[in-house]
Amino acid sequence: MKIGVFDSGIGGLSVLHEARKVLPNEHYLYYADTSHVPYGTKPKDEIRGYIFAAISFLRDQGCEALVVACNTATSVAIDDLRRTFTTLPIIGMEPAVKPAVQANHHQRVLVLATEMTLKEPKFHNLVSKVDNEGIVDYLSLQELVLFSERFDFAEATVIPYLRARLAQVNLACYGHVVLGCTHFIYFRPHIQQVFPAGTVILDGNAGTVQHLRNLVTGFRPEAPAAGQVQFFHSGVLAPAAGFERYLDLLDRC
Ligand code: DGL
């Protein structure tokens, strides 16, 4: 099966990385909207235009299923996408708030995401559905998107930024931290470092890939040979090397 994986940039590679472990024989087209990243700080209508262009491109390339590997894009456009591309199964992302709340014992949950995701009704509806005791807090870490896009994972850059953003936060009260942006996966070691030992850091990637697996295995038996991946920067075929250095990094996140 030909599967399109889309993100504003390199964040969705974390979903692709997971998908290839579970479904190694499928073909993937990875679309990074490099010309327009970051999405999280831009107006909603502008982002929607970019998302529709990307999904139309992947559909025209013959993708039979799509993963919107971006929490921000899912928040602003998933319902419209499904209404428009009616013949294409589309899987979105959702911050892993539910598993975090369910696994938590007498501690709070902190959701980290982009500015747009945290503003959107989709996020607030999700929290009000699962957070009966009012234990969920949230914070934008938008700069991490830019750091990762420029491949800056240096502790000297990231740790002071995290400490500044978290300066008013009582870190010890959180049992679970939810990474609600696919770009943040690269920073799991940094985030773990600033929170007390024992804080559990969750993301939504495994859940999304599980949906994809159910979809693909329902579609037809496992593909016979190893699948391939093609990479695109905003609709232009791109060399794999620029993406592979991120995929290598994900083995350690
Ligand atoms: N990777 C994205 C997400 O999961 C979006 C980051 C951005 O472009 O601001 O939300």
Boltz pocket constraint, residues with backbone or C-beta under 6 A from the ligand:
constraints:
  - pocket:
      binder: B
      contacts: [[A, 7], [A, 8], [A, 9], [A, 11], [A, 12], [A, 37], [A, 38], [A, 39], [A, 40], [A, 41], [A, 69], [A, 70], [A, 71], [A, 72], [A, 73], [A, 114], [A, 117], [A, 142], [A, 145], [A, 180], [A, 181], [A, 182], [A, 183]]
      max_distance: 6.0
